[in-house]
Amino acid sequence: EIPDNFILMINNLFNQLIITITPFLPRWIVWKIASRYVAGETSAKALAVVRQLNDKGYSATVDILGEHTNSKSEATEITREYISIYDEISKQKLDCNISIKPSHIGQDISNEILQTNLDKLLLKAEETNNFLRIDMENSTVTDNTISLYKNCRKKYKNVGTVFQAYLYRSQSDLEQLSQNGSFNFRLCKGIYKEPAAIAIQRRRKINSNFLKLLRFAFEKGIYVGIATHDLALLESAYALINDLNVSTDKFEFQVLYGVPMSGWLQKHLQNGYKVRVYVPFGDDWYDYSLRRLKENPNIARYVLKNMFRK
């Protein structure tokens, strides 16, 4: 009988091999893997995926792949595409909102361009009675993103942002925002590589802080999107919901499109909990897919195995 630790070692070596060779594979092979995570290259394909998710009982949020836009014309074009998506969501009566990265619509160019584009999105969100999520990027722009969010809320209430559990500052940021009443935020662990001086490094401690922030949101009546694929963390979140008897209209669970969840999505729905699937799409699928594969190379192994089997 083969020892479990030997099997684990072989799996880890194979995963590392996949991570190493993936950037050198033909794009069509990478797309075979990426298509589990990305809803196509066009908004039409993404919204078709949203329709399928809605039919299964899931809400959605869409995101055009890309970040750190450095030209005004490109930032303007991305903004126009988001506006068109809002119109299509309304026209098709989809249960779907939009998530945007500030750096994608002008943050790296100027605050003026960023605010102009954001104002256009806020107006369209209000016109179509929809929601806008301002995503959080790395720690260098946390202050600016929070400030941006505060300014947006003065113009339109149906807007939210994101806080990352691995940042030490997130507790005080939440406390400060909560002084002005309830609001809406997504709680995630955080994906950017941050220095130990400002970010928790160990998984167990990140999870502990995640639950601390989640408890704070529940106790303050703040609407929270619980964004995690960590099954142990989901167990703890369920326990917290039950212990505090949290109303189902005060939270939702959020997941990335295509990430296996071992039956948890169905479990959420059976419990009457809202589930929102984050649906990325666009021309930038290649770089996004390489990042996803580094996080979870098991997906590449699964897809490649099925390809060779066929």
N, C-alpha and C positions, 0 to 999 in steps of 0.2 A: 504494500500500500504506500502511495506517495504521500509524504508529510505535507500538512497544510502550509507550513512556512515556505516549503520549496515551491509549491504552486503559486503562492503569493509573490515570491521572488521572481518567478518566470513571468507572471502577469505584469509586474512592475517594469521588468526589462522590456517586455513587448510594448507596453504603454510608452516608455521612453523612446523606443524605436519609432513608433508612430509619430510622436511629437517631433522627432528629428527629421524624418523623411517627408512629412506632409508638405512643407513649403516647396519641395522639389517635384511633387506629383503633378501630372497634367491637371489643368483646371477642371476638366470634365469629371475626373475622379473625385477631386475635392468637392465639386458640386453634388455628387452622389451622397457624400457625407453631409454637406452643408444643408441640403434640402430638408433635413430633419429639423433644422433650427431656423431657417429663413423661409419666409412665405413668398418667395419669388423676387423678381427685379422690379415689378411695377405695382402701383397702388391698386390697380384692378385685381391683380392676383392676390394681393394682401387682403383686400376686402372680401374676396371670395372665400379665403380661409376664415376670416372673421365670421362670415355667414355660416360656415360649417360649425364653427365653435359655438355660435349663438344657438344653432339648432340642437346642440348637445347640452345646452344649459349654461354655457360659460359666457361671461362678459369678456371684453378685450380692450387692449390699448395698442395703438400702432405707432411705430417709430421708424423714420427713414434712417437707414444706416449711414453713419458718417459723423465726423466731428472735426473741430479745428479748421473750419472754413476760413480761407484767407483772402477771398475776393468778395467785394460788395455785391457784384452781379450774381455770384453763386449763392450767397446768403439770401438774396432777394428771391431767387428762383426756388430755393428750398421752402421759403416761407409761402410762396405762391402754391406750391404743391400741397403743403399742409392745409391751406385754405380750401383748395379743391377737395381734399379728403374730407374736411368738415362738411362740405356741401353734399358729397356722396354718402356719407354716414347718415345725414339727415334724410336725403332722398330715398335711400334704401331702408331707412328705419332700423339701423343696426344698433345693437347694444355695444357701443365702442366709443372710446375717447382717444385723446392724442397725448403722447409723451415727447417732449423735445429737449435736446441738449443745447444749452445756451451757446456753446462754442460752435454749434452747427449753423446758427443763424446770426453770427456776427460778433460774438463776445471777444474773439481774438483780434477783431478789426478796430472796433470802437464801441463805447457804451451807447453812443447816439444811434448807430446802425442797429445794434442789438435791441434797444428799447423801441425803435421804430418798427422793427419786425415783430417784436412781441406784442406791441399795441395792435397791430393788424390781426394777429392771431386771437387776441383777447376779444376784439370786436366781432370776429367771425364766430368764436366760441359762444359769445352772448347771443348773436343773431340766430345761431342754430341750437341754442339751449343745451350746450355741451360743456365738457370739462377739459381743462388744460393742465397737464402735469409738467412741471419744470424739473427735469432730472438734475441730480447732483453729480458733478464730475470730481476731479481730484481736489486735494485740500487747498491748493493755491487759489481756488476760486470759491471756496465755501462762503466766505464773508460776502462776496459780491452776489452769489446766488441767493443767499438769504435776503439781502437788501432788495434784489430784483423781485423776489417773491412778495415781500412786504409792499412794494410799490404796485405790483400787479393786483394784489388783493384790495387795494384802495379803489381800483377801477372796476374790478369784477370779482365777485366772491367765489365763483365756482372754479377755483384754481388751487393747485396743491404743489408740494415739493417733496424732497426725499432727504432722509437722514440715515447716516451710516453708523452701524453699531460699533465698528472698530475704532472710531474716532473718540478720544476722551472728551472732547468738547460737546458731543451730541446731547448729553444730559442738560447742560446749561443752555444750549440753544433751544431745546424743547421747552424748558422751563420759562425762558424769556418769551418765546412766541405764545405760550399758553396764557400769559398774563392778559392778552387781548381777546380771550375767549377761545372757543373751539375752532379747529381748522382741520385740514386734511393733509396727511403725509404718508409716504411710503417708507417703511422701515426695512432696510436690508443690511447685510453684513458689511458690504463694501468690497470692491474688486481691485481698486488701485493699490499699487505698492507704495506704502507710506512709511516714513521713518518711525522707529520705536518711541521717539520722544512725543509724538502726537497720536500714535495709533497702537491699539492693542495688537499683539502679534500671535498669541496662542488661541487656537480654535475654541477651547473650553472657556476661556475668559471672554472671548468675543460673544459666544453664546450666552454667557451669564449677563453680559451688558445688554444684549439684545432683549432678553427677558425683562431686565430692569426697566428699559425704555418702553417696552410693550406694556408692562404693568402701569407705568406712569401714564401712558396714553389712555388705558382703560379707566383708570381711577379719575382722570380729568375729563373723561367723556370726549376725547379727541378721536376723530375718525382716522383709522390706521389701516394701510395696506400691508399685510404681513407677507413680505416677499422673501421666501427662503425655499430651498430644495433640501434642506437638512432635515431628515426624517425624525431624528431625536429632538430637534428643536420644535418640530411640529407637534410632537407628543407633549412637550412642555407647554406650548402655546394652548393646546386643547385643555390641559389641566388648569391653566390660568383663566381661560374663558369660563370654565365650569366653576372654579373657586370663587370668582368675582361675579358670576352670573351676568356676564356681559351680553347686552342686547345685540342681536345679529345685524342691526342697522348701524352699528358702530365700528365695523371692521369688514375686511374682505381678505381672502388669501390671493396672493399673486405669484405667478410662475412664468418662466421663460417658455416660449413656444418650443415644443419638441423635446423638452427635458423629461426623461422617464421619472414617474413619481410613485411607482409601486402601489397603485390603487388609491392613493391619497386624494386625488382630484374627485373621484367618484364618492369617496368617503365624505369630503367636504359638502358636496351637493346633497348627499343623503341626510346630513345633519342640518340642512337648510342654510348653509354658509355660502356666501357669494364667492365665486372664484373668477379672477380676471387673468387672462393670458396675455403676456407681453409679446406682440407680434412684430418682429423686425422685417424690413424688406429693403430692397434697393440695390443699386449697382455696386455698393461697397461690401457686398456679401463675402467676398474672398477674405479680406482682413478680419472681418468679424468672425468668420468660421474658424480661422486659425486660432483666434483667442479662445473660442469655445472648445476646440479640440485640445488645447493645452490644459484647460480646466477639467475636461472629461474625455480622455482618449478612449475609454471603453466604447463610446459611440462609434468611433472609427473602426474599431475591431469588429463590432457587430455588423456594420454596413459592409465592410470589406469581406467578411466571412460569407454573408448572404450573396454578395456579387459573385464570388468565386464558386459558390455552390451552384448558382444558376449557370 
